[in-house]
Amino acid sequence: MHEDTGDLGRLKPAPGSIKKNRRLGRGRGSGRGDTATKGHKGAKCRAGYKKRVWFEGGQMPIQRRLPKRGFRIRNRTKYSEINLSGLVRIEGEDVNPESVRKCGLIKGRVPVVLLGDGEVDRAFKVSVHRITKTAREKITGAGGSVDILPLDPVDRRVKKGPDKKKGRKSQSEKA
């Protein structure tokens, strides 16, 4: 280390801790003149070049090489799933979206589908948007009843409105 004389005007960094920066583009005699170590032509030698993370040097990029699999429906209806085993948490016999939301099985205003995983210990009066075959059998077997609720256009995520293309008739006009 260096000596601490207490004079703030004579402070220096420790020997060997600081190096001089290489001075690029200062003539041929410096050894790093002309192209300043950046090579000849091309984007990489120019100011402001930033290589994108996914750039592959002109090769066909991976997102275009890989096959696109599957099918995605844009306006599909998203259901909240509830199993029969979760109905134990509901107090009373009525099972509807409001009662299910109150007991914390689902969040938000979304259509509800009842799945058949679990057992039913009492007769329920179920009102949901969709129900599976096994869930219906288990509820009716326990002496309960099932009612299917209609879907709101808001729940269905379907855009309703006039047909905007001229010359095309909507389904109601064709009939």
C-alpha positions in Angstrom: 0.0 0.0 0.0 1.0 3.6 -0.1 1.7 5.9 2.8 -1.1 8.0 4.3 0.5 11.4 4.9 -2.9 13.1 5.5 -2.4 15.5 2.7 -5.5 15.3 0.4 -3.7 17.1 -2.4 -1.2 14.2 -2.8 -3.7 11.3 -3.0 -2.8 8.8 -5.8 -4.3 5.4 -6.7 -2.3 2.3 -5.8 0.5 1.6 -8.2 -0.7 -0.7 -11.1 -4.4 -0.3 -10.3 -5.1 2.1 -13.2 -4.1 1.5 -16.8 -4.2 3.9 -19.7 -6.9 3.4 -22.3 -5.9 2.3 -25.8 -6.0 5.2 -28.1 -7.6 4.0 -31.3 -7.5 5.7 -34.7 -4.5 7.9 -34.0 -2.5 7.2 -37.2 -0.7 4.2 -38.7 2.3 4.6 -36.5 0.2 3.8 -33.4 -0.6 0.3 -34.6 -4.3 0.9 -34.2 -4.8 3.5 -36.9 -6.8 3.4 -40.2 -9.8 1.2 -39.3 -9.2 1.5 -35.5 -9.5 -2.3 -35.1 -13.0 -2.3 -36.5 -12.2 -4.0 -39.8 -13.3 -2.9 -43.3 -16.9 -1.9 -44.1 -20.2 -3.4 -42.8 -22.5 -2.4 -40.0 -20.1 -3.4 -37.3 -17.5 -0.8 -38.3 -20.0 2.0 -38.2 -21.0 4.2 -35.3 -24.1 3.3 -33.5 -24.1 -0.4 -34.4 -26.0 -2.6 -32.0 -26.4 -6.3 -32.7 -29.9 -7.5 -32.0 -30.0 -10.5 -29.6 -31.8 -12.7 -32.2 -29.6 -11.7 -35.2 -27.9 -14.6 -36.8 -25.7 -12.8 -39.4 -28.1 -13.1 -42.4 -28.8 -16.7 -41.8 -32.5 -17.7 -41.7 -33.5 -16.8 -38.1 -34.6 -19.5 -35.7 -38.1 -18.1 -35.3 -38.6 -18.5 -39.1 -36.9 -22.0 -39.3 -39.1 -23.6 -36.6 -42.5 -24.9 -37.7 -45.5 -23.2 -36.3 -47.6 -25.8 -34.4 -51.1 -25.7 -33.1 -54.0 -23.4 -33.5 -55.1 -20.4 -31.4 -58.6 -19.1 -31.4 -58.5 -15.4 -30.8 -61.9 -14.8 -29.2 -62.3 -18.1 -27.4 -64.3 -18.3 -24.2 -62.1 -18.6 -21.2 -63.7 -20.7 -18.4 -62.8 -20.9 -14.7 -62.6 -24.6 -13.8 -63.9 -26.0 -10.5 -63.7 -29.6 -9.4 -66.4 -31.3 -7.4 -63.9 -31.7 -4.5 -64.0 -27.8 -4.2 -67.7 -27.7 -3.6 -67.1 -28.8 0.0 -66.0 -25.2 0.7 -69.4 -23.8 -0.3 -72.0 -23.3 2.4 -75.6 -24.2 1.5 -77.0 -26.2 -1.4 -77.0 -23.5 -4.1 -73.9 -23.5 -6.3 -73.7 -20.6 -8.8 -71.0 -18.3 -10.0 -71.7 -15.8 -7.2 -71.5 -18.4 -4.4 -68.3 -19.9 -5.9 -66.8 -16.4 -6.1 -67.7 -15.6 -2.5 -65.9 -18.7 -1.1 -62.8 -17.9 -3.1 -62.7 -20.7 -5.7 -62.6 -18.3 -8.6 -61.7 -14.6 -9.2 -63.4 -12.1 -11.4 -66.4 -12.3 -13.7 -65.8 -15.3 -15.9 -67.9 -18.3 -17.0 -67.7 -21.4 -14.8 -67.2 -25.0 -15.8 -67.7 -27.8 -13.3 -65.3 -30.8 -13.6 -66.0 -34.3 -12.2 -62.8 -34.7 -10.0 -63.9 -35.6 -6.5 -66.9 -36.9 -4.7 -70.3 -35.2 -3.7 -71.4 -35.6 -0.1 -74.8 -33.8 -0.3 -77.4 -32.8 -2.9 -76.4 -29.6 -4.6 -78.5 -27.3 -6.8 -75.9 -26.4 -9.4 -76.2 -23.5 -11.9 -73.0 -23.2 -14.1 -72.2 -22.3 -17.7 -70.8 -25.7 -18.5 -70.5 -29.1 -16.8 -68.8 -32.3 -17.7 -70.6 -35.6 -18.1 -69.1 -37.3 -15.0 -69.8 -34.2 -12.8 -73.5 -34.2 -14.0 -73.8 -38.0 -13.2 -72.3 -37.6 -9.7 -74.5 -34.6 -8.8 -77.7 -36.2 -10.0 -76.7 -39.5 -8.4 -76.4 -37.7 -5.0 -80.0 -36.3 -5.5 -79.0 -32.8 -6.8 -80.0 -30.9 -9.9 -78.1 -29.2 -12.7 -79.0 -26.0 -14.5 -77.0 -24.6 -17.4 -76.6 -20.8 -17.5 -76.5 -19.0 -20.9 -73.3 -17.1 -21.8 -73.4 -13.3 -22.0 -71.7 -11.8 -25.1 -69.3 -10.1 -22.6 -68.4 -13.5 -21.1 -68.2 -15.1 -24.5 -65.6 -12.5 -25.7 -67.4 -12.3 -29.1 -67.5 -9.0 -30.9 -71.0 -8.2 -32.0 -71.6 -5.5 -34.6 -72.5 -4.8 -38.2 -70.7 -6.6 -41.1 -68.2 -3.9 -42.3 -67.4 -5.3 -45.7 -69.6 -3.8 -48.4 -71.6 -6.2 -50.6 -71.6 -9.0 -48.0 -74.8 -9.9 -46.4 -74.9 -10.9 -42.7 -76.3 -14.3 -41.6 -79.6 -12.8 -40.7 -80.1 -11.2 -44.1 -79.3 -14.4 -46.0 -82.2 -16.3 -44.3 
